[in-house]
Amino acid sequence: MLEAMQSALTGLLQIQHLSYMLLGVLVGLMIGFLPGLGGISGMSLLIPFVYGMDQVSAIAMLIGMIAVIPTGDTFTSILMGIPGSSASQATVMDGFPLAKKGQAARALSAAFSASMLGGIFGALLLSVFVIVAKPIILTFTSAELFMLALLGLSMVGVLSGNSIVRGVGACGLGAMFGAIGAAPATGENRFDLDIAYLADGVPLVVIGLGLFAIPELADLIRRHRPIATERNEMGSGWGQGIRDTLKHWGLVLRSSSIGTIVGALPGLGGSVVDWITYGITVQSAKDKSQFGKGDIRGVIAPESANNALQGGALMPTLLFGIPGSGSMAVFMGGMVLLGIQSGPNMVTTDLNVTYTIAWTLALASILGSLICFFFAHPISRLTFIPFNLVAPFMVMIICFAAFQTRRNLMDLLLLVLIGVLGILLRRFGWSRPAFLIGFVLAEPIENYLYQALQFNGWAFLTRPGVLVIAALIVISVWAGTRVKTGESAALLTGAPDETQGQAAERPSQAPPSSAERAPQLLFAFLLLAIFVYGAVSSYDLSFLGAVFPMSTSLLMIAFVSYAIWKMTRPDAAGAVFFDQVAIDRAAGDDDGQSVWRSAFWFVLMFGLTALLGFILALAIFVFAFLRSRAELSLIKTLIYCAVCVGFMMYLGHMLTLDFPAGLLQRWVELPWPLR
């Protein structure tokens, strides 16, 4: 163990490691600064660039990015009252009122210092947990790991979103997508529709970008306005914010502990950790009068927790191969590309890698907070740039990252199709993180099941460890069902929804009309058709090739059929199976623009690429977007186009990458820069 620690420390202090960590930190701060993107999109953008990198440098870049996203999204939460991500919603409650009082500097300072301490706490707890858990982990066989993966899926499905059925259904849909391609045990092709591209499965990067980046970018493009609409002065109080954090060190410690524990539970993560800590802080405070009006404790608590969350989420990800969150699912896929297998190896042969990850997390938290301290003023001014000026560059990077996975035009087509699915999942309240984790865990579950059957047959189900984990699965499903039942009752009766941090009562949900039911019912029937196809297609496979997709399909058919039956009921009991946000969006967007009109730009980019090739398509796309959406002058538009095309050509040259060729190149031989 001492040798592993020494090896990790030596690698950590190398200039190359620190440089890539700094790069990851800068990317993470930019991703965190843009509302709605978050760690999954950021991680998916960086994954293609780890090809060919050494393990230490790649890990430094990935961990550096994910460590500081909760720190970067603090700017929009406090200065504009817009949550940078789901993990910073509670920060708005007191951070934004402080900013309106002229105490933005104090709130930001407290948030940055609390974030730094929370990140360090999570990293230290991860380091200690490795030592404590090592004897237990080494006793696990494939049977126990299979059951642990099922436990992770059950928790993700039950705890994700506002409906058990939608959470489990999204998780099962992700597992079905993960089963596309060759079966791990037999090599049989499944669900590939006789398309050669799908024989190797669906790329994780395309799934991550399509599910998360495209829907959020389409929504931001739709709004057609700057991130911030009014300026809040920073004021003074940078030192006061640090003193506030040190004064409430007990609150930091407690919130960080909660964040680490919640992070270690698959399916919870950033969407609830801030509200949990905020609620506990309010309930335990002697003086509650200022919460919601500008209490500094309402900033310190959630910011400590959402940074400590990363250390907790890494525990099941590294040691058991169960992603603690959606971003950790993508990170686990990146580890596979680097030749690192999560599981018991992380406490034996790869123990030095585990310590490298933990200590990089702590160092990146410190570095990210310091950067935010010193560059707070210029970063805050960027919020007044209209997002439509940033959007073309983001679309370009997303398309480039997707194409990097297999360097095939099908990468971009699949990106658009998964993006449409992501918009539908987001619109109708089906959990996208649950889909992603189900997708990532599909292959490990099959492998563990195959190995367990090979070594022990079905007798593996009688092993003591398997029985204990099976009991935990039953308990987690029962507990999650109780929680969701309580939320549904609150929704029907108009009781306060404390799980979402709402102080005011919400009106009871009336049964939706037929017009409001139709889109969500149609989507549910589409999912049912997918699962029926999965069951029918699995029928002709061998037992080992069919057992996972067949059982998943049959279980999901039962869940989705139940949901459809409840959704067709005209009473209020059926109303809870509808997503009210989807109904509100269907009634009309806040600026009269449909998100589908914004998503059309991605379709246009793919169509132009298929016809003209990537570089020509990029130039036309950027020009058309800036002129029509951003209303930029001709000269500025041409300069922007030149910068984008030049940057992409430089990347292509550095990575020896030939961009997708269009139909035009079959008839005309274009010079290299336009290929």
Buried (B, 14 or more C-beta within 10 A) or exposed (E): EEEBBEBBEEBBEEEEBBEBBBBBBBBBBBBBBBBBBBBBBBBBBBBBBBEEBBBBBBBBBBBBBBBBBBBBBBBBBBBBBBBBBBBBBBBBBBBBBBBBBBBBBBBBBBBBBBBBBBBBBBBBBBBEBBEEBBEEBEEBBBBBBBBBBBBBBBBBBBBBBBBBBBBBBBBBBBBBBBBBBBBBBBEBBBBBEEEEBBEEBBBBBBBBBBBBBBBBBBBBBBBBEBBBEEEBEBBEBBEBBBBBBEBBEEBBBBBBBBBBBBBBBBBBBBBBBBBBBBBBBBEEBEEEEBBBEBBBBBBBBBBBBBBBBBBBBBBBBBBBBBBBBBBBBBBBBBBEBBEBBBBBBBBEEBBBBBBBBBBBBBBBBBBBBEBBBEEBEEBBEBBEEBBBBBBBBBBBBBBBBBBBBBEBBBBBBBBBBBBBBBBBBBBBBBBBBBBBBBBBBBBBBBBBBBBBBEEBEEEBBEBEBBEEBBEBBEEBBEEBEEBBEEBBEBBBEEBEBEBEBEEEEBEEBEBBEEEBBEBBBEBBEEBBEBBBBBBEBBEEBEEBBBBBBBBBBBBBBEBBBEBBEBBEEEEBEBBBBBBBEBBEBBEEBEEEBEBEEBBBBBEBBBBBBBBBBBBBBBBBBBBBBBEEBBEBEEEEBBEBBEEBBEBBBEBBEEBEBEBBBBEBBEEEEBEEEBB
